[in-house]
């Protein structure tokens, strides 16, 4: 082939050229800013206006926080140190932190007991929240409520042991009747547990102090500890109760269905603060004379009933979202009602209901501050009552409520992030 003919043939590259990087405006932070903040001229104006408002807020609050005082004994001393400078007086937090966390009546030398119960809470919740952990850890999860009760309230160890016996009896009754109806077995188990607990409590002689810790009455509980106790206990109790109510509302037994419908619709139609006043004033009349049911237990009952009614409707929505074929699948496999619900229906319905349940749990935890209106000194009750009533700190508001807001934000944000992780973890239908 001649040289002239060879040069007329098109050149074919044998090696692939390396890929060029994308344009600067189409990658990284610049792309995100362009698409999310300045996609249109209207979005650009709103972004500039929002940045200006944020600048105004931060320019006023950051110096106020940074120049704050932490080491004075009163508001007057704090203002003397500031000498006319507008800044925060965080000394009230550094001096009254124990009252914000534990209340003003809980013995200071016993703070280790609720602190230990709080640490053990994470160990008890871990196998429930993260189901990849060994199932044997659930044994400690089941024992934790009784251990925490003994640590926080003190007294003889026989009381939580009798309560544990009541739960065991309730479970046996539940296992006996759950094959006929989940709702029948669940409510029968609760009734059996309550009766066993009441009978066992009547057997324990007054003044018994077998392996006892120093007793702390419920009226001495307070601060953020009280909010945490109400939130954890009520959410833990309202979730299974709400599931039982949702299944009871779909029951074929007219009595169980009617009771569940009336309960759900009545509780959802009454404000929580009304139920708290009922717990404070009237609920004690529904218990046997001399039973001495304290205010904390009455509040737990009312808040649990309130949140369970809302969780029941969320779970019912998840059950209604499942196609009929899922129910028929259990029948075709020869599963009874309890097995079909436990293995097929409820796992799918609860996965659908996660956002709604978490929304109710977060709202319930924040609503625990309403107990301050019935003279329970939670963190808001402590701020409005003993702390601001003191002449040393009368006039300090922002610092205290900022501290309370930060504590609630940390807990609620943690719940929200866990729910998002759980949704991603269970999103098997999108893989």
Secondary structure, DSSP 8 states (H G I E B T S, - for coil): --HHHHHTS-----S--------GGGSHHHHHHHHHTSSSHHHHHHHHHHHHHHHHHHHHHHHHHHT-B-S-SSHHHHHHHHTT----BTHHHHHHHHHHHH-SSS-GGGHHHHHHHHHHHHHHHHHHH-TTS-GGGHHHHHHHHHHHHHHHH-B-THHHHHHHHHHHHHHHHHHHHTTT-HHHHHHHHHHHHHHHHHHHHHHS-TT--TT-B----GGG--HHHHHHHHHHHHHHHHHHHHHHHHHHHT-S-HHHHHHHHHHHHHHHTS-HHHHHHHHHHTGGGGS-TT----HHHHHHHHHHHHHHHHHHHHHHHHHHHS-HHHHHHHHHTT--HHHHIIIIIHHHHHHHHHHHHHHHHHHHHHHGGGGGGGT--BHHHHIIIIIHHSTTTTT--HHHHHHHHHHHHHHHHHHHHHHHHHHHHT-GGG-
